[in-house]
Amino acid sequence: MPSSASSQQHTTISPLTTFLILCGFLLALFPSLFVAVTWAPYHYLFPSVKETTPSSVYCSAPNICTAPQQPSMSWFQKQFTLPSKSRGSYLITDTIVRELPELKDYKVGILHLFIQHTSCALSLNENWDTDVRADMSDALDRIVPEDHKGGVYRHDAEGPDDMPAHVKSALVGASVTVPITNGRLATGTWQGIWYLEFRAARHSRRVVATIQGEKN
């Protein structure tokens, strides 16, 4: 009678099967490695040709070569004083352009204007009809009226127009930003830069102009 040990069937895994199982694990764990190994023969037989761009270096005899200048960002800052005005809204686009001949040096950029006071403002608005500026001043007076009887504002050290001027300045703002295109302000057809004075007496106001951009 044959022994029980001899009756058991023994199974063995061939080397090919082991190799295929390992390849399956590698493919599952490292798919990018599998792709790289698979395409390696192709890249070896057909190497890719890198595209080269023509050199932009200019050379002249005798062996003098210069590289073209790359466009660089430039900063410029200047302070100037606006003509003194009493309460009202004033179009100052021409004044700004006259005070900043450097605008012509910039192909593209940004002009930032900042007024260094707390009872006036800068704005962008209508540049043609003067009634718009008059209506704007009247509207702001209605929104923030003066208090001649007292009791409305705590701060009145410089008169009844003192605190209303501060409120109007906060509502309108102390700065404007205008794009520059080919040396000119890129405002709209009917846009202009306004200076709004909120004090009754005439005041001189300082403006800081900052230009950033690419020069011609």
C-alpha positions in Angstrom: 0.0 0.0 0.0 1.5 3.4 -1.0 2.4 5.8 1.8 0.4 8.9 2.4 3.5 11.1 1.7 3.9 9.7 -1.8 0.2 10.4 -2.5 0.5 14.1 -1.9 0.9 16.2 -5.1 3.7 18.8 -5.1 3.2 21.9 -7.2 6.2 24.1 -8.3 6.2 27.7 -9.7 8.3 28.0 -12.8 10.8 30.9 -13.1 8.8 32.4 -16.0 5.7 32.6 -13.8 7.7 34.2 -10.9 9.1 36.8 -13.4 5.6 37.6 -14.6 4.3 38.0 -11.1 7.2 40.4 -10.2 6.5 42.4 -13.4 2.9 42.7 -12.3 3.8 44.0 -8.9 6.3 46.5 -10.4 3.7 47.7 -12.9 1.2 48.2 -10.1 3.6 50.0 -7.8 5.7 51.9 -10.3 3.8 52.5 -13.5 6.0 55.4 -14.6 9.1 53.1 -14.4 7.4 50.5 -16.5 6.6 53.2 -19.2 10.2 54.5 -19.2 11.6 51.0 -19.6 9.2 50.1 -22.3 9.9 53.2 -24.4 13.7 53.1 -23.8 14.5 51.1 -26.9 12.4 53.5 -29.0 14.1 56.6 -27.6 17.5 55.0 -28.2 16.8 54.2 -31.8 15.0 57.5 -32.6 16.5 60.2 -30.4 14.4 63.4 -30.3 15.8 66.5 -31.9 15.7 69.6 -29.6 14.4 72.8 -31.3 16.8 75.6 -31.2 15.8 79.2 -31.4 18.0 81.5 -33.6 20.4 83.6 -31.6 19.4 87.2 -31.1 23.0 88.3 -30.4 24.2 90.9 -32.9 27.8 90.5 -34.0 29.9 92.9 -36.1 33.5 92.9 -37.1 36.0 92.6 -35.6 34.3 89.9 -33.4 32.3 92.3 -31.4 29.0 90.7 -30.2 26.3 92.4 -28.1 23.1 91.0 -26.7 19.9 93.0 -27.1 18.7 94.8 -24.0 15.8 93.1 -22.2 12.9 95.3 -21.2 13.1 96.1 -17.5 10.7 97.6 -15.1 11.5 101.2 -14.0 10.3 103.2 -11.0 10.0 107.0 -10.8 8.6 109.2 -8.1 8.1 113.0 -7.9 6.3 115.4 -5.6 4.6 118.6 -6.9 2.1 121.2 -5.6 -1.3 121.8 -7.2 -2.5 125.4 -7.8 -4.2 126.7 -4.6 -8.0 126.5 -4.8 -11.0 127.0 -2.5 -13.9 124.6 -2.2 -14.9 123.0 -5.4 -14.1 120.3 -7.9 -11.3 120.9 -10.5 -10.1 119.1 -13.6 -6.3 118.7 -13.3 -5.4 116.3 -16.1 -3.4 118.9 -18.0 -1.6 119.9 -14.8 -0.6 116.3 -14.1 0.7 115.8 -17.7 2.6 119.1 -17.5 4.2 118.2 -14.2 5.2 114.8 -15.4 7.0 115.0 -18.7 8.5 111.6 -17.7 5.3 109.9 -18.8 6.5 110.1 -22.4 9.4 107.8 -21.5 7.2 104.8 -20.7 5.9 102.4 -23.3 3.5 100.7 -20.7 3.0 101.3 -17.0 1.0 102.7 -14.2 0.7 106.2 -12.7 -0.3 106.4 -9.1 -1.3 109.8 -7.7 -1.5 110.4 -3.9 -2.6 113.7 -2.3 -0.9 114.2 1.1 -3.8 115.9 2.9 -7.0 114.9 4.8 -9.5 117.5 3.7 -9.4 117.1 -0.1 -9.4 114.3 -2.5 -8.5 112.9 -6.0 -10.9 111.2 -8.3 -11.6 110.1 -11.9 -14.7 111.5 -13.5 -16.3 113.6 -16.3 -13.8 115.8 -18.2 -16.1 117.8 -20.5 -19.2 119.4 -18.9 -18.2 121.7 -16.0 -21.7 121.3 -14.6 -20.8 117.8 -13.5 -18.0 119.2 -11.2 -20.4 121.8 -9.8 -23.1 119.2 -9.2 -20.6 116.9 -7.5 -19.6 119.6 -5.0 -23.2 120.4 -4.3 -24.0 116.7 -3.8 -21.2 116.2 -1.4 -22.3 119.3 0.6 -25.8 117.8 0.9 -24.4 114.4 2.0 -22.1 116.0 4.6 -23.5 119.4 5.5 -21.7 121.9 7.7 -23.0 122.4 11.2 -23.3 126.1 11.9 -25.4 125.7 15.1 -23.0 123.3 16.7 -23.6 119.9 18.3 -23.2 117.6 15.3 -19.4 117.4 15.1 -16.9 117.2 17.9 -14.0 118.3 15.7 -14.4 121.9 14.7 -11.0 123.4 15.5 -10.7 125.1 12.2 -14.3 126.1 11.6 -17.6 124.6 10.5 -16.1 123.2 7.3 -13.4 121.3 9.1 -15.0 118.0 10.0 -17.2 117.8 6.9 -14.0 118.1 4.8 -12.5 115.1 6.5 -15.6 113.0 6.0 -15.8 113.9 2.3 -12.1 113.1 1.9 -12.7 109.7 3.4 -15.7 109.1 1.0 -13.9 110.1 -2.2 -10.4 108.9 -1.5 -6.8 110.3 -1.5 -5.4 108.6 -4.6 -6.1 107.5 -8.2 -4.3 105.0 -10.5 -4.2 105.5 -14.3 -2.6 103.2 -16.9 0.1 104.5 -19.2 0.2 103.4 -22.9 2.8 104.6 -25.3 3.7 107.6 -23.2 0.2 108.8 -22.6 -2.4 108.4 -19.9 -4.9 105.7 -21.1 -8.0 107.4 -19.7 -11.3 107.0 -21.4 -12.7 109.6 -23.8 -14.7 111.4 -21.2 -12.5 110.7 -18.2 -10.3 113.2 -16.4 -8.4 113.5 -13.2 -10.2 115.6 -10.5 -8.9 117.5 -7.5 -11.7 118.1 -5.0 -11.1 120.8 -2.4 -13.4 120.6 0.6 -12.2 123.6 2.6 -13.8 127.0 2.1 -10.4 128.9 2.1 -7.7 128.4 -0.5 -5.2 125.7 0.2 -2.0 124.5 -1.6 -2.0 120.7 -1.9 1.0 118.4 -2.4 0.7 115.4 -4.7 3.1 112.4 -4.8 3.3 110.8 -8.3 4.7 107.3 -8.7 5.3 105.7 -12.1 6.1 102.0 -12.6 6.5 100.6 -16.0 8.6 99.6 -19.0 10.4 102.4 -20.7 10.7 102.9 -24.4 
